[in-house]
Amino acid sequence: MLNYFRINDPYRLIIIFLVLLAFRLPIMLNDHALTLPELNYMLVGEMLNDGATLYEGVWDNIAPLSASVYMVIDFLFGRSQLAYQIIALVLVAFQCLVFNRLLLLNKAYNENTYIPGLIYGLLMSFFFDFITLTPVLMGTTFLLLALNNIFNHIEFRAKQDEMILNIGLYLGIAYLFYLPNIIFGFAALLVFGIFTGTVARRYILILFGFSIPMMLAACYFLLKGRLTVFIYNFLDPLLNYEVEQYMSFREILILFSVPIFLLILAFVRINQRARFTNYQVRLTQVMFVWIIFSIGFVFLSGVFAPNTFMVFVPSAAFFLSHYLLLIKKRWMAEIAFQVLFASVILFNLGTFFDFFYSAKLLHYDDYLVRKVDKYVDKRILVLDYDMAPYLNAYPATPFLNWQLSEELFRNPEYYDNLTILQKGFSGDFPEVIIDKHGVMSPVFEKLPALKSRYDKRAGNIYILK
């Protein structure tokens, strides 16, 4: 199978798309694995589509461009997990094309091959939460476009200011899809400083391009009178966050054990036997820098879930392709590829359909939305991280994200907090308030008019009279 993709034929991209479809279709035809972040994306899109304003009418730390995409999806398809998965499939196929093309045009390998696109597609299908449309996936598209221009600049030392500016713009757009992508702006500056003789003026140019998307976003929210909530919801959580740990570090290592093992073998072989041009050596060094900053990306994101590690896919696909192409005995390269291919089947489909032991080793029950039969078609407020009750209900009040709104509910004695709470409940009284942390009682004491509207039931559940 590997030899088939060694041939320089663009039609191999069609086969890569079919491989992507084969890995994803069984999951797309089943709807019993909705993750909590995925439900959150749907709720944000739904609230925005219903007329709520981002960061004021919807309290969430989602990036503005991602929120806009989810709003459009909700407008067109509603809460459709299949729509998210189909769009993700098309986007990954496009990324395979971009990734393979940038390596071909920049002569990253000694062969013109479509193996990198194939490996990229396989790694992008490694776990079932890779299948849906996430901010990480959308942001990665623009990271690849920036990487293409960085490779061109390294090779030609191009004096085109437009290319330098575009690098900054692509990276800026990437962090408006997912804020932790901002770390790759510093990665680009480091790459320019080490591997190019870029003049100081062009560093200023890339920084200008990098800052333009943020300045435009800030100006938009300033004109709308929402700059303060934009900073609090979007920017502040980057440094003041609580880790959302859906899997342990050990479970993540188990999940990605095969790619990690092959990646170590790739590093060893590249160091021992690779005969690269000086330009190819620089490209491998650039991708190693990508890996280092990807580690920083994971810690910066504060979300310990499998799809967060999607950021490693471009660098991993780059080095694994090198590894397979450097093996002189093609049958050995085929065996290594089949091991990777089988691992995708076992850790993706095997975990999803529970026919592989990984389903027992990876404790991801807290990552999935448990079906809740209560509160069907009701407007509710969940004061907790577990958003499962929203599955068959509708969110009321702006306080969707518990991480952001917890301080308000726990400190109603502060006038500003109380004002925000009163405004949030005004005209949008939830039919049910699920108060798992017991924070509503002090709020009701401060807002007696609100208290008079609710009856308390067992388990800190409040029902609208």
C-alpha positions in Angstrom: 0.0 0.0 0.0 2.8 2.4 0.8 4.5 1.9 -2.6 1.3 3.1 -4.2 1.6 6.5 -2.7 5.3 6.9 -3.6 4.2 7.6 -7.2 4.0 11.4 -8.0 0.4 11.4 -9.1 -2.1 14.0 -7.8 -5.0 11.5 -8.2 -3.5 9.8 -5.1 -5.2 12.5 -3.1 -8.6 11.0 -4.1 -7.5 7.7 -2.5 -6.4 9.6 0.6 -9.9 11.1 0.8 -11.4 7.7 0.6 -9.1 6.4 3.3 -10.2 9.3 5.5 -13.9 8.5 4.7 -13.4 4.8 5.6 -12.0 5.7 9.0 -14.7 8.3 9.7 -17.9 6.9 8.2 -18.6 4.2 10.8 -18.4 6.9 13.5 -20.4 9.4 11.5 -23.2 6.8 11.2 -23.4 6.5 15.0 -24.4 9.3 17.2 -23.7 7.9 20.7 -20.3 9.6 21.3 -21.0 13.3 21.7 -18.2 14.9 23.8 -18.8 17.7 26.3 -16.7 20.2 24.3 -18.6 19.3 21.2 -21.9 20.0 23.0 -20.5 23.3 24.2 -19.7 24.3 20.6 -23.3 23.5 19.6 -24.7 25.5 22.5 -22.6 28.5 21.7 -23.7 28.4 18.0 -27.3 28.0 19.0 -27.3 30.9 21.5 -25.6 33.2 19.0 -28.0 32.2 16.3 -30.9 33.0 18.6 -29.6 36.6 18.9 -27.3 36.5 21.9 -24.1 38.5 21.7 -20.7 36.8 22.1 -19.0 37.3 25.5 -21.9 39.4 26.8 -25.0 37.3 26.0 -22.8 34.1 25.9 -20.2 33.7 28.6 -17.6 31.4 27.1 -13.9 31.4 26.3 -14.4 30.3 22.7 -12.4 32.3 20.1 -14.5 34.7 18.0 -13.9 33.1 14.6 -14.7 29.6 15.9 -17.9 31.0 17.5 -18.9 32.6 14.1 -18.4 29.3 12.3 -20.6 27.4 14.9 -23.2 30.1 14.6 -23.4 29.6 10.8 -23.5 25.8 11.2 -26.4 26.1 13.7 -28.2 28.4 11.3 -27.9 25.9 8.5 -28.1 22.5 10.3 -29.1 23.1 13.9 -27.6 20.8 16.5 -26.2 18.3 14.0 -23.2 16.3 15.0 -23.1 14.9 11.5 -22.7 18.4 10.0 -19.7 19.0 12.3 -18.2 15.7 11.2 -18.7 16.2 7.4 -17.2 19.7 7.5 -14.3 18.3 9.5 -13.8 15.6 6.9 -13.6 18.2 4.1 -11.3 20.4 6.1 -8.9 17.6 6.9 -8.9 16.5 3.2 -8.0 20.1 2.4 -5.2 20.1 5.0 -3.8 16.9 3.5 -3.6 18.6 0.1 -2.0 21.7 1.6 0.5 19.8 3.7 1.6 17.4 0.9 1.8 20.3 -1.6 4.0 22.5 0.6 6.4 19.6 1.1 6.5 18.8 -2.6 7.0 22.4 -3.7 9.7 23.0 -1.1 11.5 19.7 -1.9 11.5 18.5 1.7 12.2 14.9 0.6 14.4 13.3 -2.0 11.3 11.8 -3.6 8.2 13.4 -4.9 5.6 11.4 -3.0 2.2 11.6 -1.5 3.1 9.6 1.5 3.1 12.8 3.8 -0.5 13.5 2.8 -1.5 9.9 3.6 0.3 9.9 7.0 -1.2 13.3 7.8 -4.7 11.9 7.1 -4.1 8.8 9.2 -2.9 10.8 12.2 -5.9 13.2 11.8 -8.1 10.1 12.3 -6.4 8.7 15.3 -9.2 9.0 17.8 -12.9 9.5 17.6 -12.8 13.1 18.9 -10.5 14.0 15.9 -13.6 13.4 13.7 -15.5 16.5 14.7 -15.0 20.2 13.9 -12.9 21.7 16.7 -11.2 25.1 17.1 -7.9 23.3 17.1 -8.6 21.8 13.7 -9.8 25.0 12.2 -6.7 26.9 13.5 -4.4 24.3 12.2 -5.4 25.1 8.6 -3.9 28.6 9.0 -0.8 27.3 10.8 -0.1 25.1 7.7 -0.5 28.1 5.4 1.9 30.1 7.6 4.3 27.1 7.5 4.3 27.1 3.7 5.4 30.7 3.6 8.1 30.1 6.3 9.5 27.2 4.2 9.6 29.4 1.1 11.4 32.2 3.0 14.0 29.8 4.3 14.7 28.4 0.9 14.7 31.6 -1.2 15.4 34.2 1.4 12.6 36.0 -0.4 12.6 39.7 -0.3 8.8 39.8 -0.7 7.4 41.8 2.1 3.9 40.4 1.2 5.0 36.9 2.1 6.4 38.0 5.5 3.2 39.9 6.2 1.1 36.9 5.3 3.0 34.7 7.7 1.9 37.0 10.5 -1.6 37.3 9.2 -2.1 33.5 9.0 -0.7 33.0 12.5 -3.0 35.9 13.7 -6.1 34.3 12.2 -5.1 30.9 13.7 -5.2 32.3 17.3 -8.6 33.9 16.6 -9.8 30.4 16.0 -8.0 29.0 19.1 -6.1 31.4 21.3 -3.2 29.0 22.4 -2.1 29.2 18.7 -0.6 32.5 19.7 2.5 30.6 20.8 3.4 29.8 17.2 3.9 33.5 16.6 6.9 33.2 18.9 7.9 30.0 17.2 8.0 31.9 13.8 10.2 34.6 15.3 12.6 32.0 16.7 12.8 30.2 13.4 13.5 33.5 11.6 16.2 34.4 14.1 18.0 31.0 13.9 17.6 29.9 10.3 17.3 33.0 8.2 19.2 36.3 7.8 16.0 38.3 8.0 16.5 42.0 8.5 15.0 43.8 11.5 12.4 45.6 9.4 10.8 42.3 8.5 10.5 41.2 12.1 8.5 44.3 12.6 6.4 43.4 9.5 5.6 39.9 10.8 4.7 41.3 14.2 2.4 43.8 12.5 0.7 41.1 10.5 0.5 39.0 13.7 -1.2 41.7 15.6 -3.7 42.9 13.0 -6.3 40.2 13.6 -6.3 40.9 17.4 -6.5 44.7 16.8 -9.4 44.3 14.5 -11.2 42.0 16.9 -10.5 44.4 19.8 -11.8 47.4 17.7 -15.0 45.5 16.8 -15.8 44.7 20.4 -14.8 48.2 21.5 -17.3 49.7 19.0 -19.9 47.3 20.2 -19.2 48.3 23.8 -18.1 44.8 24.8 -14.3 45.2 25.0 -14.2 44.5 28.8 -16.1 41.2 28.4 -14.0 40.3 25.4 -10.9 40.6 27.5 -12.4 38.7 30.4 -13.9 35.9 28.4 -11.3 35.4 25.6 -7.9 36.8 26.8 -7.9 36.4 30.5 -8.5 32.5 30.6 -5.2 32.1 28.7 -3.2 32.9 31.9 -5.9 32.3 34.6 -7.4 29.0 33.8 -8.3 25.7 35.4 -7.1 22.6 33.6 -9.9 20.6 32.0 -8.5 17.1 32.3 -10.6 14.6 30.4 -7.8 12.0 30.3 -4.8 11.4 32.4 -1.2 11.8 31.2 -0.8 8.0 31.3 -3.9 7.4 29.2 -2.7 10.0 26.6 0.6 8.1 26.4 -1.2 4.8 25.9 -3.4 6.3 23.2 -0.5 7.8 21.2 2.0 5.1 22.1 2.5 3.8 18.5 3.0 7.2 16.8 5.4 8.2 19.7 7.4 5.0 19.3 7.6 5.4 15.5 8.5 9.1 16.0 11.5 8.1 18.2 12.6 5.6 15.6 12.4 8.4 13.0 14.6 10.7 15.0 17.2 7.9 15.4 17.2 7.1 11.7 17.3 10.7 10.6 20.3 11.4 12.8 22.2 8.2 11.7 21.5 7.8 8.0 19.9 10.8 6.5 21.7 12.5 3.6 20.0 15.8 3.4 20.8 19.0 1.6 21.4 22.0 3.9 17.9 23.3 3.1 16.3 19.9 4.1 18.3 20.0 7.3 16.9 23.4 8.1 13.4 22.1 7.4 13.8 19.2 9.9 15.1 21.7 12.4 12.1 23.9 11.9 9.7 21.0 12.4 11.5 20.0 15.6 11.0 23.6 16.8 7.3 23.0 16.0 7.2 20.0 18.3 8.8 22.0 21.1 6.2 24.8 20.8 3.4 22.2 20.4 4.2 21.0 23.9 3.9 24.5 25.1 0.6 24.8 23.2 -0.9 21.8 25.1 0.0 23.3 28.5 -1.2 26.7 27.4 -4.6 25.4 26.3 -5.4 23.9 29.7 -7.5 21.2 28.0 -6.1 17.7 28.4 -8.1 15.9 25.8 -7.0 13.8 22.8 -7.9 16.4 20.1 -5.7 19.0 21.7 -2.7 16.9 20.6 -3.9 17.3 17.0 -1.4 20.2 16.9 1.5 17.6 16.7 0.1 16.1 13.5 2.0 18.3 11.0 5.4 17.7 12.6 4.7 14.0 13.3 3.6 13.4 9.7 6.7 15.2 8.5 9.1 13.1 10.5 7.2 9.8 10.0 7.3 10.3 6.3 11.0 10.9 6.4 11.4 7.7 8.4 9.4 5.6 5.9 11.3 7.0 2.9 14.7 6.5 4.5 14.1 2.7 5.0 16.0 1.1 2.2 14.2 -2.2 2.3 10.7 -1.3 1.2 9.1 -4.3 2.8 10.3 -3.1 6.1 8.9 0.3 5.4 5.6 -1.4 4.5 5.6 -3.2 7.9 6.2 0.0 9.8 3.3 1.7 7.8 1.0 -1.2 8.5 1.7 -0.9 12.2 0.7 2.7 12.1 -2.4 1.9 9.9 -3.5 -0.9 12.3 -3.0 1.4 15.4 -5.4 3.9 13.8 -8.0 1.2 13.4 -7.6 -0.1 16.9 -7.4 3.1 18.8 -10.1 4.9 16.8 -12.7 2.4 15.7 -11.6 -0.2 18.3 -12.1 2.2 21.1 -15.3 3.6 19.7 -16.9 0.2 19.1 -15.3 -1.4 22.1 -13.5 -4.3 20.3 -10.0 -3.4 21.4 -8.5 -3.4 24.9 -7.9 0.3 24.7 -11.5 0.9 25.5 -10.8 -0.5 29.0 -7.5 1.4 29.5 -8.7 4.8 28.4 -11.2 6.0 31.0 -13.0 8.7 29.0 -16.5 8.4 30.4 -16.3 11.9 31.9 -15.4 13.1 28.4 -18.7 12.0 26.9 -22.2 13.5 27.3 -24.3 11.2 29.4 -27.9 11.1 28.2 -30.3 13.0 30.5 -34.0 12.3 29.9 -35.1 15.2 32.2 -35.6 18.8 31.2 -36.6 18.0 27.6 -37.3 21.2 25.7 -36.9 23.3 28.9 -34.8 26.4 29.3 -32.3 25.6 32.0 -29.2 26.8 33.8 -26.5 24.4 34.8 -24.0 25.7 37.4 -21.4 23.1 36.9 -18.8 21.8 34.4 -21.0 18.9 33.4 -23.2 20.2 30.6 -25.0 17.0 29.9 -28.4 18.3 31.1 -28.3 20.7 28.1 -28.4 17.8 25.7 -32.2 17.9 25.3 -32.8 21.3 26.7 -31.9 25.0 25.9 -29.5 27.2 27.8 -31.0 30.2 29.6 -29.1 33.3 30.8 -25.6 34.1 29.5 -23.8 32.0 32.0 -22.9 29.0 29.9 -19.3 28.5 31.0 -19.0 27.6 34.7 -15.3 28.3 34.8 -15.9 32.0 33.8 -19.2 32.5 35.8 -18.3 30.7 39.0 -16.7 33.7 40.6 -19.9 35.7 40.0 -22.1 33.2 41.8 -19.6 32.6 44.6 -19.2 36.3 45.4 -22.6 38.0 45.0 -21.6 40.4 47.8 -19.7 42.5 45.3 -21.8 45.1 43.6 -20.4 44.5 40.1 -21.0 40.7 40.3 -24.6 41.2 41.6 -25.3 43.7 38.8 -24.1 41.2 36.2 -26.2 38.4 37.7 -29.3 40.5 37.9 -28.9 41.6 34.3 -28.2 38.1 33.2 -31.4 36.7 34.7 -33.5 39.7 33.7 -36.0 38.6 31.0 -34.5 35.2 30.7 -35.6 33.2 33.8 -34.5 29.5 33.5 -37.3 27.1 34.0 -34.9 24.9 35.9 -31.7 25.8 37.8 -29.3 22.9 38.5 -27.1 24.1 41.4 -24.6 21.4 42.0 -22.3 23.6 44.1 -24.9 25.3 46.3 -24.1 28.8 45.1 -27.7 30.0 44.4 -28.8 30.4 48.0 -26.4 33.5 48.7 -27.5 34.9 45.3 -31.1 34.6 46.2 -30.5 36.4 49.5 -29.1 39.3 47.6 -31.9 39.2 45.0 -35.1 38.5 46.9 -37.2 39.3 43.8 -35.5 36.5 41.9 -35.8 34.2 44.9 -39.6 34.7 45.0 -39.9 33.2 41.5 -38.4 29.8 42.4 -39.2 26.7 44.5 -36.4 24.6 45.8 -36.4 20.9 45.3 -34.1 18.1 46.4 -30.6 18.1 45.1 -30.3 21.9 44.9 -32.7 22.0 42.0 -34.8 25.2 41.6 -38.0 25.2 39.6 -39.6 28.4 38.2 -43.0 29.0 39.7 
